[in-house]
Amino acid sequence: MKKIPCIVLLYITALMSCNKTLDIDSSRVVGEKNMWNKLEDARAGILGVYALTRAALSDNDGHWLYGDVRTGEFISPNRQDLKALASNQLNASYPTIDALSDWTRFYAIVNAANIFLERIGDVKAADKRYTDNYLKVDVAQVRFLRAFTYFYMVRIWGDVPFVTASHDGKFENQPRENSNKILVWAQQEMLKAATDLPFVYSGNDVQQPGNYYNEDATRWGGALATKNSAYAVLAHLAAWQGNYADVATYTKFVEDNYGKSGINYQSTEDLTKSNGFFFNKNTSQMFGFDSDWGHIDGSVAGHLEELTLAEPVVNKKVPDIYIPKDTILKIFDQPKDERFSIDTLGQPRSERYFTNINGKYPIFSKIKVIQGGVSDPTFRYFTSALIFTRLEDIVLLRAEALAVLGDLTGAENEVTVVMTRRGITEIDFSQDIIDLIFKERHRELLGEGHRWYDLIRYNKIKQNNPVFLKLINSQGIYWPVSRKLISQNTLLTQNTFWK
């Protein structure tokens, strides 16, 4: 990114401008004299909201710890905090768990988005280069990111404070708002944003003609939210609500239009190679946040690889987390699965998803973007993209919706699309279709932050696991609210399960 200094500045100052609910002193995002006067300020502002979102999701590896490690399938050989997390001991006193219980970083996104929406009109009034089309497309992106952030928080904590205005950067403490109300608002916001979002940037889209901020399509492909991004996240939001008719509608839109955004299915090889799907940014990353090696944008932390990789992939003796061999064999039980399967002698046919399968610690190596896509084990500097959703995810989500709605043939057709692309040609449709779909989601999306939320939806649909249903009904599926935040804001209440 050419505006990295501006984005970093925006990130730091936005973290300083969250409301008193977060116990952070209030101040404006970037000085008034230096911001909201010209087109370049608008660009810096919108890229800053994207940067804040990526930072919030990757902080303390949160996206993967929330979505993958909490299920207990990934276990840790030596980190007590991750052992506590995997066993649902979320009140344990460890810095990582304390940090993950704190929603401050997400309200930094909300605050930056609120200020952007309140001040972007100043840029329009001051700089004639900032056209009506810029304004419409930029506002749509920020509204979408703000709504996405609230959806993301609701999945973690349930009820959360609801703030949609900056109030000049000075907010009073607020109680938690009902999560259903927030999700209804988020859905409406995303639908409004989807109306104005283009399918592609700098690609002669009727809703965004010309070069967006004077850069061509290669700069923006996979980096910004598109119309398909909005409908894909809407599908996830509707599934979380159990509104499967809406899920079917939104996923159908994506299936009918994904090509307009340059999105496509991924081969197993491209999904798992070091310079493939998760490398840098590409248009098939339907909605995610890239780390561009070409712009020296990467880190040793905040990537899944930090947790999962070890020898022989990188020079680290023991991974922070791994999946035991017996668990792997239970998940990947299809004999021709290109992602992972074993032959009659117990040897792996490929090492795409796992390396060192017969060692003490099988290495989850599906995602392994080291520097610029190299395979040198001496480096531990990672640049993989954090992907919230991709086409295969949406197809399987549509299969889930059709199955719940009773269209079993349609559901079978959808799941077949993904499974056959992974080499599985003999599919057993005699089993329960919901079971089949969620098993395939488990295999296909492993390590992408979906599993915990999938388990919640699965158990809500099946209604046959008393232990998990009790967890759902007692709010145990959510994280506890940070003790620090509750001590600072007497209006906040703890989730029932964690009192």
NORTACOR-V775031 format. One record per backbone hydrogen bond with DSSP energy under -0.5 kcal/mol. CO is the residue of the C=O (numbers start at 1). NH is the residue of the N-H. Records with the same first field share a line. If there is no record, write none. Layout:
CO->NH + NH
This chain:
1->4
3->7
4->8
5->9
6->10
7->11
8->12
9->13
10->14
11->15
12->16
14->17
15->18
19->22 + 24
20->23
28->30
31->34 + 35
32->35
38->41 + 42
39->43
40->44
41->45
42->46
43->47
44->48
45->49
46->50
47->51
48->52
49->53
50->54
51->55
52->56
53->57
54->58
55->59
57->63
58->61
59->62
61->64 + 65
62->66
63->67
64->68 + 69
65->70
67->452
68->71
69->72
73->75 + 324
75->322
78->80
79->83
80->84
81->85
82->86
83->87
84->89
85->88
88->90
89->92
92->94
94->98
95->99
96->100
97->101
99->102
101->103 + 482
103->106 + 107
104->108
105->109
106->110
107->111
108->112
109->113
110->114
111->115
112->116
113->117
114->118
115->119
116->120
119->122 + 123
120->124
121->125
122->126
123->127
126->128
127->130
129->131
131->135
132->136
133->137
134->138
135->139
136->140
137->141
138->142
139->143
140->144
141->145
142->146
143->147
144->148
145->149
146->150
147->151
148->152
149->153
150->154
151->155
152->156
153->156 + 157 + 158
154->158
156->479
157->159
160->177
161->163
166->169
167->170
169->171
171->20
177->160
178->182
179->183
180->184
181->185
182->186
183->187
184->188
185->189
186->190
187->191
188->192
189->193
190->194
191->195
192->196
193->196 + 197
198->227
202->217
205->208
208->205
210->212
211->214
212->215
215->212
216->219 + 220
217->221
220->223 + 224
226->230
227->231
228->232
229->233
230->234
231->235
232->236
233->237
234->238
235->239
236->240
237->241
238->242 + 243
239->242
242->244
243->246 + 247
244->248
245->249
246->250
247->251
248->252
249->253
250->254
251->255
252->256
253->257
254->257 + 258
257->260
258->261 + 263
259->262
267->271
268->272
269->273
270->277
273->276
276->279
278->385
282->285
284->286
287->388 + 389
289->386
291->280 + 293
292->295 + 297
293->296
296->298
299->382
303->306 + 307
304->307 + 308
305->309
307->320 + 321
310->313 + 314
314->316
316->311
319->77
322->75 + 324
324->328
325->329
326->330
327->331
328->332
331->333
333->335
334->337
339->353
341->349 + 350
343->346
347->343
353->365 + 366
355->363
356->359
362->364
363->355 + 365
366->368
368->370
369->371 + 383
370->373 + 374
374->370
375->377
376->379
377->315
381->371
382->299
383->280 + 291
385->387
386->289 + 388
389->287
390->394
391->395
392->396
393->397
394->398
395->399
396->400
397->401
398->402
399->403
400->404
401->405
402->406 + 407
403->406
406->408
407->411
408->412
409->413
410->414
411->415
412->416
413->417
414->418
415->419
416->420
417->421
418->422
419->422 + 424
420->423
422->338
423->425
425->427
427->429
428->431
432->436
433->437
434->438
435->439
436->440
437->441
438->442
439->443
440->444
441->445
443->446
445->448 + 450
450->454
451->455
452->456
453->457
454->458
455->459
456->460
457->461
458->462
459->463
464->466
465->469
466->470
467->471
468->472
469->473
470->474
471->476 + 477
472->475
474->497
475->478
482->486
483->487
484->488
485->489
489->492
495->498
496->499
